Amino acid sequence: MMNGVMDERDRLLQFFFERFHVYFGPHYVYADEVYKKLVEEATTVGVLDKCSVKELKLKGCPREVRSCLKLIRRELKKNRKNEKSYKKLKKEEFEELVDAKEITESVLFFPSKENELKILSLLLSARTTLKVCVFKLSNKRLISTFAELRRRGVRVRVLTQDSDCGKTAIEEVVASGAELKIQPASEAKLHHKFAIIDNSILLNGSLNWSVRAILSNFENVTILREQKMISSFADEFERLWTLIR
């Protein structure tokens, strides 16, 4: 029985490591605080909105593990509801955004719809190039800026992670005319979250481009205009752009 429990434990660890990037190390034990932490960290990662309920069902799990999965399924349904009600911006809404020149903050904190509008304004201020390198890409409002920028003749390039970019998001990025490269899930994780606007403004921080990150998570985005720092990130972007096929 003990071996069965250990096998199940290892299987659970492997499952959550692969699907949610959550790892508790060799001293993992079945305890309430661990389950709470597991749900909390899996939710923070922000991938629950694209996993299917079937993927979260493990037959033969101990009762405590099944309870944990029920909590995650509940969170999954809530996230999907948020996604459906979170519409991408229409063309007329672009014109209502605050002028990027009026954004004087050096850092934006989340959750905040107001600060999301500021990020949208900064992205839409691009005149020549926009480079996006982000782990999770599923926020339709942020993705919708790509098509508008392409309409204006701006070159848009996007790097993201395979396991954290849903099919719909990929289709919308491609349809926008943006250039897209995806890091395979089987290789090193592309965990960056930054964007470079016209090689003159850098947005960098903890924020994934997901609805959950904007509406629910405690996140930050730093706005930098220091050329030396921007050049370093631009070099990293070009290195990854060449590296990822």
Secondary structure, DSSP 8 states (H G I E B T S, - for coil): -HHHHHHHHHHHHHHHHHHH-----TT----HHHHHHHHHHHHHHT-GGGS-TGGG--TT--HHHHHHHHHHHHHHHHHHHHHHH-----HHHHTTS--GGG---SEEEES-HHHHHHHHHHHHT-SSEEEEEES-B--HHHHHHHHHHHHTT-EEEEEEEGGGS-HHHHHHHHHHT-EEEEE-TTS-----EEEEETTTEEEEES--BSHHHHHTS-EEEEEE--HHHHHHHHHHHHHHHHH--
